[in-house]
Amino acid sequence: MFVAFVVVTAVTIACNAVESVANFMGAEWVKRNSRAVGVPDSWLPFLGFVKGAAAAGLAVGLFWRPLGIAAAVGLVVFFVLAMVAHVRARVFGNIAGPVLFLALSVATLWLMIAA
């Protein structure tokens, strides 16, 4: 169980760190996806900060669980809201990303609590 905890958490950290950097860089694919659901480009740095902070919180959470649990809860909420944005905008062509990130966040939260 501990190995699964470390591996899933590491994957979640890596994915959110990459997303954070892409948000800060204003990557075209990030802009395209966010615009499709009605998120203005001006929000991208804030969203990048949130994802980066969550990734850092998960990294610390490998050693201090309360912070990791808080970071994982934050990511679950974040990606539930991303799913809501996609459904409200009826944008389903790129919904696989938020679904994957939500699944990773839920798995990380569960493992943070259970391991």
C-alpha positions as CSV (number, residue, x, y, z in Angstrom):
1,M,0.0,0.0,0.0
2,F,2.9,2.4,0.8
3,V,4.4,1.9,-2.7
4,A,1.0,2.7,-4.3
5,F,0.8,5.8,-2.1
6,V,4.2,7.1,-3.2
7,V,3.8,6.2,-6.9
8,V,0.3,7.7,-7.2
9,T,1.2,10.8,-5.3
10,A,4.4,11.3,-7.4
11,V,2.4,11.0,-10.6
12,T,-0.2,13.5,-9.3
13,I,2.6,15.9,-8.3
14,A,4.3,15.6,-11.7
15,C,1.0,16.1,-13.6
16,N,0.0,19.1,-11.6
17,A,3.5,20.6,-11.8
18,V,3.5,20.3,-15.6
19,E,0.0,21.9,-15.7
20,S,1.2,24.7,-13.4
21,V,4.1,25.6,-15.6
22,A,1.9,25.4,-18.7
23,N,-0.5,27.8,-17.1
24,F,2.3,30.3,-16.2
25,M,3.8,30.0,-19.7
26,G,0.4,30.6,-21.3
27,A,0.7,27.5,-23.4
28,E,-1.6,27.7,-26.4
29,W,-3.3,24.4,-25.6
30,V,-4.1,25.6,-22.1
31,K,-5.5,28.9,-23.5
32,R,-7.6,27.0,-26.0
33,N,-9.0,24.6,-23.3
34,S,-9.8,27.3,-20.8
35,R,-11.4,29.6,-23.4
36,A,-13.6,26.7,-24.5
37,V,-15.2,26.6,-21.0
38,G,-15.3,30.4,-20.5
39,V,-12.2,30.9,-18.4
40,P,-10.4,34.1,-19.3
41,D,-6.7,34.0,-20.0
42,S,-6.2,36.5,-17.1
43,W,-7.0,33.6,-14.7
44,L,-4.2,31.3,-16.0
45,P,-1.5,32.6,-13.6
46,F,-3.8,32.1,-10.6
47,L,-4.8,28.6,-11.7
48,G,-1.1,27.8,-12.3
49,F,-0.4,29.0,-8.8
50,V,-3.1,26.8,-7.3
51,K,-1.9,23.7,-9.1
52,G,1.7,24.5,-8.2
53,A,0.8,25.0,-4.6
54,A,-1.1,21.8,-4.5
55,A,1.8,19.9,-6.1
56,A,4.1,21.3,-3.4
57,G,1.6,20.5,-0.7
58,L,1.5,16.9,-1.9
59,A,5.3,16.7,-2.0
60,V,5.4,17.8,1.6
61,G,2.5,15.5,2.3
62,L,4.7,12.5,1.6
63,F,6.4,13.3,4.9
64,W,3.7,15.3,6.8
65,R,0.3,13.8,6.0
66,P,-2.0,16.6,7.2
67,L,-0.7,19.0,4.6
68,G,-0.9,16.3,1.9
69,I,-4.5,15.6,2.8
70,A,-5.3,19.3,2.6
71,A,-3.6,19.6,-0.8
72,A,-5.4,16.5,-2.1
73,V,-8.8,17.8,-0.9
74,G,-8.0,21.1,-2.6
75,L,-7.2,19.3,-5.9
76,V,-10.4,17.3,-5.7
77,V,-12.5,20.4,-5.3
78,F,-10.5,22.2,-8.0
79,F,-11.1,19.4,-10.5
80,V,-14.8,18.9,-9.6
81,L,-15.2,22.6,-10.4
82,A,-13.3,22.0,-13.7
83,M,-15.8,19.2,-14.5
84,V,-18.7,21.5,-13.7
85,A,-17.2,24.2,-16.0
86,H,-17.0,21.6,-18.8
87,V,-20.5,20.4,-18.3
88,R,-22.0,23.9,-18.0
89,A,-20.3,24.9,-21.2
90,R,-21.2,21.6,-22.9
91,V,-17.5,21.1,-23.8
92,F,-16.9,17.4,-23.8
93,G,-14.1,17.1,-26.4
94,N,-11.4,17.9,-23.9
95,I,-13.1,16.6,-20.7
96,A,-10.7,13.6,-20.5
97,G,-8.0,15.9,-18.9
98,P,-10.1,17.0,-16.0
99,V,-11.5,13.5,-15.5
100,L,-7.9,12.1,-15.4
101,F,-6.7,14.8,-13.0
102,L,-9.8,14.3,-10.8
103,A,-9.2,10.5,-10.7
104,L,-5.6,11.1,-9.7
105,S,-6.6,13.6,-7.0
106,V,-9.2,11.2,-5.6
107,A,-6.8,8.3,-5.6
108,T,-4.1,10.4,-3.9
109,L,-6.5,11.6,-1.3
110,W,-7.7,8.1,-0.6
111,L,-4.1,6.8,-0.3
112,M,-3.1,9.8,1.9
113,I,-5.8,8.8,4.3
114,A,-5.5,5.0,4.0
115,A,-1.7,4.5,3.9
